[in-house]
């Protein structure tokens, strides 16, 4: 009988884990409230206006989540330089031959299902890193367009910084359309992300799911027969 022992590796530092869960909650809140803002429906709970302010509450939650999302994202940009080797930007932008080789291997596992075996990466694999980098660009686009639209009804300094995006993109309606379409990118990304987390947890057996709670992953240490 073959016995395999595993060693623990501290992969996801506390700031990364906090960022991940804050970001996840913000995306859910923004997607739900954003859909209601784009497709509102009538809820009558009384005859007085103050009894029918649910849409104002929806907008408030959307704006509050947007500010939290944006500053959380700025922190992640900083932590890409200050964090450990698994959090740094070099993992998200492929620049070495072995990263492209690993991307092909991941495609065989995730898409073609040509093989089922653990991948060498302990942190993000190269394909996941590229995907997350694209999602970061989507975060930036969604923040700029969202604050650009909000600038029309706010005198705050932060939204006003992005007021230029509305005329550049052809007006408020065009920006709203792009902002709404990008919401569906986040929804699809989240579904695929959750599926692959569970899938890799099964294929690799390294504690992928629990690592985003405690930070630890497991690597094969030695084999004894």
WOVENMO-V291216 format. One record per backbone hydrogen bond with DSSP energy under -0.5 kcal/mol. CO is the residue of the C=O (numbers start at 1). NH is the residue of the N-H. If there is no record, write none. Layout:
co->(CO	CO)
nh->(NH	NH)
//
This chain:
co->(3	5	5	7	9	9	11	13	13	14	15	16	17	18	19	20	21	22	23	24	25	26	27	28	29	30	31	32	33	34	35	37	43	48	49	50	53	54	55	56	57	58	59	60	61	62	63	64	65	66	67	68	69	70	71	72	73	74	75	76	78	78	79	80	84	84	88	89	89	92	96	96	97	98	99	100	101	102	103	104	105	106	107	107	108	108	115	125	126	127	128	129	130	131	132	133	134	135	136	137	138	139	140	141	142	143	144	145	146	147	149	150	151	156	157	158	159	160	162	163	163	164	165	166	167	171	172	173	174	175	176	177	178	179	180	181	181	182	183	184	185	186	187	188	189	190	191	192	193	194	195	196	197	198	199	200	200	201	206	207	208	209	210	210	211	215	215	217	219	222	224)
nh->(224	221	222	219	11	217	13	16	17	18	19	20	21	22	23	24	25	26	27	28	29	30	31	32	33	34	35	36	37	38	39	40	45	51	52	53	57	58	59	60	61	62	63	64	65	66	67	68	69	70	71	72	73	74	75	76	77	78	79	80	81	82	83	89	87	88	91	92	93	94	99	100	101	102	103	104	105	106	107	108	109	110	111	112	114	115	117	129	130	131	132	133	134	135	136	137	138	139	140	141	142	143	144	145	146	147	148	149	150	151	152	153	154	160	161	161	162	163	165	166	167	168	169	171	170	175	176	177	178	179	180	181	182	183	184	184	185	186	187	188	189	190	191	192	193	194	195	196	197	198	199	200	201	202	203	204	205	205	218	211	212	212	213	214	215	11	12	9	7	5	3)
//
